Amino acid sequence: MWTEARKDDEKYHEMVNASEVGDIYRYVTEDGNYSTFKVYGSQDDSIDLIPNTYEFTTKKGMDQIELDSNYADLYFTYAKKDILHWIDVDTLFKVKRP
């Protein structure tokens, strides 16, 4: 199980380093809920992320909130190295490419 999780982390690192507009990042919020970011833009060293306005108390059913209408009308720019760190500490636990 641990080995499989590390393989996923390696795959997610690669996806973040080659991020594409529309990628979905699932993460754990500061209060322990679950939500998503959508990639709005990408530069060499940073990624623009739009936060989802909804959260779940469990990981189950997160597909339900991944609708375009649920994302905010603003974005935040994060350094890629910080996003990669989120993967390493299990804050960001899944990267989806549509």
N, C-alpha and C positions, 0 to 999 in steps of 0.2 A: 504494500500500500504506500509506504513512504517513498519507495523508488518511483512508483507511478506518479506520485505528487510532484516529485522533483523533475520528472520528465515534462510534466505539464508546465512547471515553472520555467524550464528552459524554453519551451515552445512560446510561452507568454512573453518572455524576455525578447525573443526574436520578433514577435508580433508588435511589441511596443517600439522596438528599435526601427521597425519598418511600418509604423502605424499608417492607417488609411482612414480617410474621412468616413464616418459611419460606424467604425469599430465601437463595440460596447464593452465597457469595463465594469465588471461587478465587484463591489467592494463592501467592507464592513464600515459602518458609520462610527463616529466617535462615541455614540451612545449604545453601540452594539446591535443596531438594526442593519438591514441590508438594502443597498440601493445601487444605482448605476450612473455612470458617466457615458456620454457619447462624444467621440472624437469629432471636433469641428474643424481642426486644422493641425498641421504638423510642420515643424521646422527641424533643422539638423539637431538641435539640442533641447527642444521643448515641444510640448503638445498642448493644444487648446482643447479644453474639455467643457462640455455643457452638462450641468448637474440635472439629474432627474428630480422632479418635485415630490416624488412618492418614495416611501420606504416600506419594507416588510420586516416583520419580527423574525421570520425564518427565511431560509434560502428557497424553500419550496414556493413555486408560483411566480417567481420573479419575471418570467416571460410576460406576464400580464401587465407589468408596468413599463415595458420597453416599447412604448408607443411614442411616435414623434410628438404628439400633443402633450405628453407628460414631461417634456424637457423644458427647462427654463429658457427665457429669452436673453440669456447672457452666457458668457463663457469665462473660464479662468485658465490662465497659462501656467503650466507646471513644467519644471525641468524633467527631462527624461530620466535622469539619474534618480530623482525622487520617486517617480512612478515605478522604476525598477526596484527600488528599495521597498515600496509597498508590496510588491510580489514576494520579496524575500521574507518579509515579516507577516505574510498572510493577510494583510489588509486588503489587497487586491487579489481576489481568488479565482477570477476567470476573465478571459479575454475572448470575445466573440467577434468573428468577422462575417458580416452578412454576405 
